[in-house]
Amino acid sequence: MGTAFAWSPDVVSLLTHWALPFLVVLGVLVAFHEMGHFLAARWVGVKVLKFSLGFGPKIFGRQIGETEYLLSIVPLGGYVKLFGEDEHETLTPEDKKRAFVHQSLWGKTLIVAAGPIFNFILAYLIYTAYIGLGYTLPVPSFKDIIPEVEAVLPGSPADQAGLKPGDRIIRVNEKEISTNAELLKYIAQSNGKQLTLDLTRGEQVKTVLVTPSKTTVQDNGKPTTIFQLGIEERAPVITAVIPGSRAQAAGLSAGDRVIRIDGHDIFTWSQMTSLVRESPNRALQFDVQRGGSTQTVSVTPMGEKATVEGKPTEVGKIGISAQNQTILQTNDPLKAPWLGAQATWGWTELTVVGIYKIITGDISRKNIGGPLTIAKTAGDAAEQGTSSLVFLMAMLSINLGVLNLLPIPILDGGHLLFFFIEAIRRKPLEDRQRELAQQVGLVLLVGIMIFAFWNDIERLISP
């Protein structure tokens, strides 16, 4: 009996268009991470034997001074090999001064921690440059991720089915979901067929039936059919106005709810932002609810360069942020370093909360992605332009920094945990204890990698 196997178009795109962006992004992240270990070791006085981008057999190597610099065949990481990592190795008193294991506890801690720290520094530098060049930088909160309804378009399938703002969708067709991305995936793949949604409303659990509506949009100049329910994660309520922005100059304030723009009724955040984006340097009349009254203000969106459908264009921005989201922007480059720090902290907090939610089961483990997901995301970002790829690099750098600080033996965080225990006990762990911990850490890490890779394969071959 024969079995037909059809590759998703994503697979072809991955193999033909996404390899280079993936290698560039991963190469920069790994280089910066290992550079942290390298520079800290040199500063402490430890001899660095090897600095490698990649694992396995070397493709290229060159000895410069006392360090051999390598490019290795497996591009999924890198390493710095330090002199004197084996505490049982016999060394002369002079060699001990350059050996890692014979350094003070603070010196060893600095060398290990410097890798993740450099990943946060890379993200900070990118965010600071991004803001300093005049770009707007979103910093979402965890509430942006969860599938909670905050707006319903009147007359839409969601409205007709009885969905209300505040509803949190927990299952689609009896399958558990925990993120807005999962909900949108099921809607997109519905092909217009009825969906069964289980949701929580207050203390109650309700089930509703809803049939997505079909809409035709332009995708890279080609008409594409998409399916929608008429719900979004944000209502058109302004929660912050950027100082010095067009919105502030026009008199818009935090708490304003936009109800009309140029006579068009507004029910969702994306309706509002779509009109703004399409109107650079053109005055728009905003009708907003403020307190118990309705006020009208004129706002002229500032034109900003962007890439839409792979083509350079100009879009409108007025300088406001939505519920649960912070938008960072400034016309003063001197403020960029402070705002860059805010962005780095915000994205780090989001990453830590996300990992915690995955561990506790509040977010499905199906959201864990591996190298193929990173490659696809990098390719998509590259198609949108260099700024999008660099922005993605900053987010992935924070992810890499946070993950490496997890207290799992083999990772940097595991070594830091050993040092913390050593500081309390006033002596290192026994060899057997460390060996067992390393073995457990290796099994755990390999298991996570296999699970992530399996998730990647499922995403690529799923219809």
Backbone torsions as a table, in degrees:
resi	resn	phi	psi	omega
1	MET	NA	127.8	-179.3
2	GLY	-88.8	152.6	178.6
3	THR	-124.8	126.4	178.9
4	ALA	-88.8	134.3	179.1
5	PHE	-127.3	120.0	-177.3
6	ALA	-110.5	123.5	176.4
7	TRP	-75.2	139.0	173.8
8	SER	-66.4	149.0	174.0
9	PRO	-56.5	-25.6	178.5
10	ASP	-60.8	-34.2	-178.0
11	VAL	-64.8	-45.3	-179.9
12	VAL	-61.9	-45.2	179.3
13	SER	-62.0	-39.3	-179.9
14	LEU	-59.8	-46.6	-175.5
15	LEU	-71.8	-29.3	-173.3
16	THR	-99.6	-26.5	-172.2
17	HIS	-122.9	-18.1	-168.3
18	TRP	-106.3	-8.3	-177.8
19	ALA	-63.2	-45.3	-176.8
20	LEU	-65.4	-49.7	177.0
21	PRO	-58.1	-37.6	179.4
22	PHE	-61.8	-46.8	-178.9
23	LEU	-66.5	-37.4	178.8
24	VAL	-64.9	-49.8	-178.5
25	VAL	-61.7	-51.6	-177.2
26	LEU	-64.4	-38.4	179.5
27	GLY	-60.8	-45.0	179.6
28	VAL	-64.9	-44.3	-178.6
29	LEU	-62.8	-46.1	-178.9
30	VAL	-66.8	-43.1	-179.3
31	ALA	-59.8	-43.7	-179.2
32	PHE	-66.8	-41.2	179.6
33	HIS	-61.3	-51.2	-178.8
34	GLU	-68.3	-30.2	176.4
35	MET	-62.1	-33.8	176.3
36	GLY	-61.6	-49.1	177.3
37	HIS	-59.9	-44.4	-176.6
38	PHE	-60.6	-51.7	-176.5
39	LEU	-67.1	-37.8	178.9
40	ALA	-65.8	-40.7	178.8
41	ALA	-62.6	-44.4	179.7
42	ARG	-63.6	-39.2	-179.3
43	TRP	-65.9	-40.1	179.5
44	VAL	-72.1	-27.4	179.8
45	GLY	110.9	10.6	179.6
46	VAL	-84.9	137.9	179.1
47	LYS	-75.7	129.9	179.1
48	VAL	-100.7	118.2	-177.2
49	LEU	-84.8	-42.4	-177.1
50	LYS	-140.5	144.0	172.4
51	PHE	-128.9	110.2	-173.1
52	SER	-122.5	133.7	166.8
53	LEU	-97.4	113.5	-175.6
54	GLY	98.5	167.2	178.9
55	PHE	-115.9	173.8	173.6
56	GLY	80.2	-161.9	-178.1
57	PRO	-58.2	142.7	-177.3
58	LYS	-79.6	143.1	173.1
59	ILE	-90.2	-40.0	-177.5
60	PHE	-148.2	143.1	178.0
61	GLY	-149.8	147.4	178.8
62	ARG	-149.2	132.2	178.6
63	GLN	-87.9	121.3	176.0
64	ILE	-126.2	111.2	-175.7
65	GLY	66.9	-130.5	-179.0
66	GLU	-95.1	3.3	-176.9
67	THR	-116.0	136.5	173.5
68	GLU	-98.3	123.2	179.9
69	TYR	-98.9	127.6	-171.5
70	LEU	-125.5	147.7	165.7
71	LEU	-117.4	114.8	-173.4
72	SER	-105.9	166.7	-164.4
73	ILE	-76.4	-29.3	-178.1
74	VAL	-96.5	110.8	-170.2
75	PRO	-85.7	22.9	-173.8
76	LEU	-99.7	37.5	178.7
77	GLY	152.9	-155.3	179.7
78	GLY	-177.3	179.7	179.9
79	TYR	-159.8	158.0	171.6
80	VAL	-120.3	121.0	178.8
81	LYS	-96.5	121.9	-176.4
82	LEU	-101.7	150.5	177.0
83	PHE	-73.7	136.8	173.7
84	GLY	73.6	44.3	177.2
85	GLU	-83.8	-16.9	178.7
86	ASP	-94.8	115.0	-175.8
87	GLU	-71.3	-14.5	-179.3
88	HIS	-92.5	-3.6	179.5
89	GLU	-71.0	136.2	179.6
90	THR	-79.8	122.3	-177.3
91	LEU	-130.8	152.7	174.9
92	THR	-75.6	159.3	177.3
93	PRO	-55.0	-34.2	179.0
94	GLU	-69.8	-40.4	179.3
95	ASP	-67.3	-33.0	-178.6
96	LYS	-61.6	-28.7	178.8
97	LYS	-65.7	-25.4	-178.6
98	ARG	-103.0	0.7	-175.8
99	ALA	-90.5	137.2	-178.6
100	PHE	-60.1	-48.8	-172.0
101	VAL	-65.9	-20.1	-178.5
102	HIS	-97.8	11.5	175.9
103	GLN	-81.4	163.2	176.1
104	SER	-64.7	162.3	-178.2
105	LEU	-61.0	-39.9	-179.6
106	TRP	-67.9	-33.9	179.3
107	GLY	-67.1	-44.5	178.3
108	LYS	-65.0	-40.0	179.0
109	THR	-63.0	-42.2	179.9
110	LEU	-62.5	-44.2	-178.8
111	ILE	-61.6	-44.5	-177.9
112	VAL	-70.6	-42.4	-176.4
113	ALA	-72.7	-21.3	-174.3
114	ALA	-63.5	-30.1	179.5
115	GLY	-61.0	-59.8	176.7
116	PRO	-59.2	-37.9	179.6
117	ILE	-59.4	-40.9	179.4
118	PHE	-66.3	-29.4	175.5
119	ASN	-66.2	-38.7	176.3
120	PHE	-69.0	-36.1	177.6
121	ILE	-64.1	-41.2	178.2
122	LEU	-60.1	-46.9	178.3
123	ALA	-60.3	-42.9	179.5
124	TYR	-60.5	-44.7	-179.7
125	LEU	-63.2	-40.3	179.2
126	ILE	-65.9	-47.5	-179.1
127	TYR	-63.0	-40.5	179.8
128	THR	-63.5	-45.2	178.3
129	ALA	-64.5	-40.0	-179.9
130	TYR	-58.8	-48.2	-179.7
131	ILE	-71.5	-39.6	-179.2
132	GLY	-62.1	-28.0	178.6
133	LEU	-84.4	0.9	175.3
134	GLY	96.8	3.7	178.6
135	TYR	-75.6	151.9	172.2
136	THR	-87.9	137.8	-174.7
137	LEU	-122.2	113.6	177.6
138	PRO	-80.2	141.7	174.6
139	VAL	-129.3	93.2	-176.0
140	PRO	-76.1	164.6	172.7
141	SER	-106.6	174.3	-179.0
142	PHE	-62.8	-28.0	-178.2
143	LYS	-64.5	-21.0	175.8
144	ASP	-67.0	-22.6	-172.7
145	ILE	-85.2	-37.2	-171.8
146	ILE	-73.0	148.0	-176.2
147	PRO	-81.3	67.3	178.9
148	GLU	-108.3	133.2	-177.7
149	VAL	-79.9	124.1	176.4
150	GLU	-115.9	-11.2	178.2
151	ALA	-152.8	143.7	178.2
152	VAL	-129.3	126.3	-179.7
153	LEU	-76.0	121.2	-179.3
154	PRO	-55.0	136.1	179.3
155	GLY	80.6	-3.6	-179.2
156	SER	-77.9	167.9	176.2
157	PRO	-56.0	-38.3	179.5
158	ALA	-63.8	-41.6	179.1
159	ASP	-64.1	-44.2	-179.3
160	GLN	-66.7	-29.7	-180.0
161	ALA	-82.0	-10.1	176.7
162	GLY	94.8	14.1	175.7
163	LEU	-67.1	145.2	-177.3
164	LYS	-133.0	152.7	173.8
165	PRO	-55.2	136.1	-177.7
166	GLY	101.6	-18.5	176.9
167	ASP	-65.6	134.7	174.8
168	ARG	-112.3	118.7	-176.8
169	ILE	-82.7	125.9	-175.4
170	ILE	-112.7	-21.1	178.3
171	ARG	-144.7	145.2	172.2
172	VAL	-125.9	120.7	-177.0
173	ASN	51.0	44.0	176.6
174	GLU	68.2	14.0	177.1
175	LYS	-108.8	128.0	-177.3
176	GLU	-63.4	137.9	172.5
177	ILE	-131.5	153.6	179.8
178	SER	-136.9	-2.5	179.9
179	THR	-132.5	156.8	177.7
180	ASN	-64.4	-32.4	179.4
181	ALA	-63.4	-38.0	178.2
182	GLU	-65.9	-41.4	178.4
183	LEU	-60.9	-47.6	-179.1
184	LEU	-63.2	-33.1	178.6
185	LYS	-64.3	-45.7	179.8
186	TYR	-64.5	-38.7	178.2
187	ILE	-64.3	-44.3	-178.2
188	ALA	-64.4	-33.2	-177.0
189	GLN	-92.4	3.8	-175.9
190	SER	-69.2	-25.0	-176.6
191	ASN	56.6	30.5	177.4
192	GLY	81.4	5.5	-179.6
193	LYS	-86.2	153.8	-176.5
194	GLN	-60.9	139.1	177.2
195	LEU	-113.2	144.1	174.2
196	THR	-102.8	115.5	-178.6
197	LEU	-108.4	126.4	170.1
198	ASP	-100.2	131.1	-175.8
199	LEU	-140.9	158.3	174.7
200	THR	-105.4	134.9	177.6
201	ARG	-132.3	101.1	-172.4
202	GLY	67.5	-124.9	179.2
203	GLU	-93.1	-3.3	-175.3
204	GLN	-95.8	152.5	171.1
205	VAL	-113.4	122.6	-177.2
206	LYS	-120.8	156.4	175.7
207	THR	-121.9	128.6	178.6
208	VAL	-128.6	151.9	176.1
209	LEU	-107.7	130.3	-177.1
210	VAL	-143.0	138.4	179.7
211	THR	-110.5	114.9	-178.9
212	PRO	-59.7	144.5	176.4
213	SER	-89.2	153.0	-178.5
214	LYS	-98.4	133.3	179.4
215	THR	-134.9	144.6	177.0
216	THR	-105.5	126.1	178.7
217	VAL	-126.5	167.4	178.1
218	GLN	-93.2	126.4	177.3
219	ASP	-126.0	108.3	-175.0
220	ASN	54.8	39.4	176.8
221	GLY	83.4	-0.5	-178.5
222	LYS	-114.4	139.0	177.5
223	PRO	-67.0	130.8	-178.6
224	THR	-131.2	138.1	179.2
225	THR	-89.8	128.3	175.3
226	ILE	-126.7	163.4	-179.1
227	PHE	-121.9	139.1	-174.8
228	GLN	-138.7	154.9	175.3
229	LEU	-102.9	-21.2	-176.3
230	GLY	90.2	23.7	175.1
231	ILE	-119.3	152.2	177.6
232	GLU	-140.9	166.4	-178.8
233	GLU	-81.8	-10.5	-176.7
234	ARG	-135.3	140.2	169.9
235	ALA	-88.5	161.3	-177.5
236	PRO	-80.0	57.8	-179.9
237	VAL	-111.2	124.7	-179.2
238	ILE	-81.6	123.4	179.4
239	THR	-106.7	-15.3	176.9
240	ALA	-156.3	144.4	177.5
241	VAL	-119.4	126.4	-177.7
242	ILE	-70.0	128.3	178.5
243	PRO	-58.3	135.8	178.8
244	GLY	81.1	2.8	-177.6
245	SER	-83.5	170.3	176.6
246	ARG	-63.3	-35.2	179.6
247	ALA	-63.9	-42.7	179.0
248	GLN	-66.2	-41.3	179.5
249	ALA	-62.6	-31.8	-179.1
250	ALA	-81.1	-14.7	179.1
251	GLY	100.8	9.7	175.5
252	LEU	-70.3	148.3	-175.0
253	SER	-134.9	157.4	174.1
254	ALA	-60.0	136.1	-177.5
255	GLY	99.4	-16.6	177.8
256	ASP	-64.9	135.6	173.8
257	ARG	-108.8	118.5	-178.5
258	VAL	-77.4	124.2	-178.9
259	ILE	-112.0	-23.7	178.0
260	ARG	-151.4	146.3	170.4
261	ILE	-131.7	119.4	-178.0
262	ASP	50.4	40.0	177.1
263	GLY	84.5	-6.5	178.3
264	HIS	-88.6	124.8	177.9
265	ASP	-64.9	136.4	-177.8
266	ILE	-117.4	126.1	180.0
267	PHE	-119.2	-20.9	-176.5
268	THR	-132.8	160.0	-179.7
269	TRP	-62.1	-41.5	-176.2
270	SER	-69.4	-30.7	173.6
271	GLN	-58.6	-45.2	-178.6
272	MET	-66.1	-49.6	-176.6
273	THR	-66.6	-31.1	178.0
274	SER	-63.2	-44.3	178.6
275	LEU	-65.1	-39.0	179.2
276	VAL	-66.2	-45.7	-178.7
277	ARG	-61.1	-34.2	-177.2
278	GLU	-82.9	1.0	-172.8
279	SER	-128.4	51.0	178.0
280	PRO	-64.3	133.9	176.6
281	ASN	61.5	25.1	176.7
282	ARG	-124.8	127.4	-177.2
283	ALA	-64.3	134.4	177.7
284	LEU	-121.8	140.8	177.5
285	GLN	-94.4	112.6	179.4
286	PHE	-97.7	125.2	168.5
287	ASP	-99.7	120.7	-176.5
288	VAL	-127.2	146.7	172.6
289	GLN	-89.8	124.6	-179.5
290	ARG	-135.1	110.4	-174.4
291	GLY	67.9	-126.8	179.8
292	GLY	-102.6	11.1	-176.4
293	SER	-126.9	165.9	176.8
294	THR	-110.9	130.8	-179.6
295	GLN	-125.0	152.8	179.6
296	THR	-117.9	129.1	177.7
297	VAL	-130.9	151.2	177.8
298	SER	-102.5	126.2	-178.4
299	VAL	-126.8	131.5	176.8
300	THR	-109.2	105.9	-179.0
301	PRO	-58.7	139.6	175.6
302	MET	-78.5	136.8	177.8
303	GLY	-76.3	133.2	179.1
304	GLU	-134.8	136.5	-179.4
305	LYS	-69.8	138.9	179.8
306	ALA	-153.2	170.0	175.8
307	THR	-115.1	119.2	-179.7
308	VAL	-121.9	124.3	-178.6
309	GLU	53.6	39.0	176.3
310	GLY	78.3	4.2	-177.6
311	LYS	-120.8	139.8	177.6
312	PRO	-67.6	137.1	-179.8
313	THR	-152.9	-178.5	178.5
314	GLU	-120.3	131.3	179.9
315	VAL	-122.5	158.8	-179.0
316	GLY	-92.7	140.9	175.6
317	LYS	-137.1	140.4	178.6
318	ILE	-116.9	-12.3	174.9
319	GLY	89.8	50.1	176.2
320	ILE	-129.5	159.2	176.1
321	SER	-124.6	156.1	-176.1
322	ALA	-94.4	179.2	177.6
323	GLN	-59.7	137.9	176.6
324	ASN	66.1	14.6	-179.4
325	GLN	-138.2	140.4	175.7
326	THR	-108.7	135.3	176.5
327	ILE	-112.9	121.8	-179.0
328	LEU	-105.0	128.4	179.2
329	GLN	-160.6	147.1	176.2
330	THR	-155.7	150.4	173.6
331	ASN	-95.6	-1.3	-179.2
332	ASP	-107.7	105.9	-178.6
333	PRO	-57.4	-25.1	-179.1
334	LEU	-68.1	-20.6	178.7
335	LYS	-86.8	-12.6	-175.4
336	ALA	-58.9	-42.1	180.0
337	PRO	-58.9	-40.7	178.8
338	TRP	-67.9	-44.1	179.4
339	LEU	-67.3	-33.3	175.9
340	GLY	-62.2	-38.0	176.9
341	ALA	-65.7	-40.6	177.6
342	GLN	-61.7	-43.3	-179.8
343	ALA	-63.9	-43.4	-179.8
344	THR	-62.2	-42.7	178.8
345	TRP	-65.1	-44.5	-178.2
346	GLY	-62.2	-46.5	179.9
347	TRP	-69.3	-32.8	176.5
348	THR	-66.2	-44.3	178.6
349	GLU	-60.5	-43.0	179.2
350	LEU	-62.0	-41.5	180.0
351	THR	-64.4	-45.7	-179.8
352	VAL	-62.2	-45.3	179.1
353	VAL	-62.6	-42.0	179.6
354	GLY	-61.4	-44.1	178.6
355	ILE	-64.2	-41.7	177.9
356	TYR	-60.9	-42.7	-179.4
357	LYS	-66.2	-34.6	176.8
358	ILE	-67.5	-42.7	-179.7
359	ILE	-63.5	-40.8	-178.4
360	THR	-81.8	-9.7	178.1
361	GLY	91.7	2.1	177.8
362	ASP	-69.9	-26.0	173.0
363	ILE	-117.4	136.0	-177.6
364	SER	-60.1	139.0	176.5
365	ARG	-69.2	-10.2	175.0
366	LYS	-65.9	-14.9	179.4
367	ASN	-80.6	-7.0	176.7
368	ILE	-71.2	126.6	-179.3
369	GLY	-116.7	153.5	179.7
370	GLY	-113.5	-155.6	-175.1
371	PRO	-62.6	-32.5	-179.7
372	LEU	-70.0	-38.7	176.5
373	THR	-65.2	-41.3	177.8
374	ILE	-62.4	-42.3	179.8
375	ALA	-62.0	-43.6	179.7
376	LYS	-64.5	-44.4	-179.7
377	THR	-63.9	-41.3	179.0
378	ALA	-64.5	-40.7	178.2
379	GLY	-64.2	-42.7	177.8
380	ASP	-62.0	-42.5	179.7
381	ALA	-65.0	-39.8	-179.8
382	ALA	-62.9	-36.3	178.9
383	GLU	-66.3	-25.9	179.8
384	GLN	-84.5	-11.4	178.3
385	GLY	126.3	164.0	-177.1
386	THR	-61.5	-39.2	-177.7
387	SER	-62.3	-37.6	178.6
388	SER	-67.0	-39.7	179.9
389	LEU	-66.1	-41.2	179.6
390	VAL	-67.7	-38.8	177.2
391	PHE	-61.9	-42.7	176.8
392	LEU	-61.6	-39.3	179.6
393	MET	-59.0	-40.0	179.1
394	ALA	-64.5	-44.0	-179.9
395	MET	-64.5	-42.7	179.5
396	LEU	-67.2	-33.0	178.3
397	SER	-64.0	-40.6	176.3
398	ILE	-64.6	-42.8	177.3
399	ASN	-58.1	-45.3	-179.4
400	LEU	-63.2	-40.9	178.8
401	GLY	-63.7	-45.5	-179.2
402	VAL	-65.6	-46.1	-178.3
403	LEU	-61.6	-38.6	-179.4
404	ASN	-70.6	-17.3	178.3
405	LEU	-90.2	-3.5	176.3
406	LEU	-63.0	140.3	-175.3
407	PRO	-76.2	55.7	178.4
408	ILE	-106.5	121.7	177.0
409	PRO	-51.8	144.4	-174.0
410	ILE	94.7	-40.7	175.6
411	LEU	-77.2	164.9	178.4
412	ASP	-57.4	-38.9	179.7
413	GLY	-62.4	-32.9	176.8
414	GLY	-65.9	-42.3	177.0
415	HIS	-64.1	-40.6	178.5
416	LEU	-63.6	-35.0	176.5
417	LEU	-63.7	-42.4	177.1
418	PHE	-59.7	-43.0	179.9
419	PHE	-64.9	-36.7	178.7
420	PHE	-64.7	-42.9	177.9
421	ILE	-64.7	-39.6	178.5
422	GLU	-61.8	-39.3	179.7
423	ALA	-64.9	-36.1	-179.6
424	ILE	-75.3	-42.8	-176.2
425	ARG	-80.3	-15.7	-175.7
426	ARG	69.2	14.9	175.9
427	LYS	-162.2	153.9	-178.6
428	PRO	-68.0	162.9	172.4
429	LEU	-64.3	156.0	177.0
430	GLU	-67.9	154.9	-178.3
431	ASP	-55.3	-44.6	-177.0
432	ARG	-64.6	-38.9	179.5
433	GLN	-64.0	-43.9	179.0
434	ARG	-67.1	-38.3	179.8
435	GLU	-63.2	-44.5	178.2
436	LEU	-64.1	-42.2	179.1
437	ALA	-62.3	-41.3	179.5
438	GLN	-64.2	-39.0	179.6
439	GLN	-65.7	-43.6	177.2
440	VAL	-62.4	-44.0	179.2
441	GLY	-61.6	-40.0	179.2
442	LEU	-63.9	-45.4	179.1
443	VAL	-61.3	-44.1	179.9
444	LEU	-62.7	-44.8	-177.7
445	LEU	-66.3	-43.3	177.9
446	VAL	-62.9	-39.8	178.6
447	GLY	-61.8	-42.8	178.3
448	ILE	-63.7	-41.5	-179.5
449	MET	-64.7	-42.1	178.1
450	ILE	-64.3	-42.6	179.8
451	PHE	-63.2	-43.3	179.4
452	ALA	-64.1	-41.7	-179.9
453	PHE	-66.1	-37.9	177.6
454	TRP	-64.0	-41.6	175.4
455	ASN	-59.6	-41.4	177.8
456	ASP	-57.9	-48.6	-178.3
457	ILE	-61.2	-43.5	-179.9
458	GLU	-61.2	-39.7	179.8
459	ARG	-65.6	-37.4	-174.8
460	LEU	-76.2	-34.2	-176.5
461	ILE	-96.9	-7.7	177.6
462	SER	-71.2	146.8	-178.8
463	PRO	-66.5	NA	NA
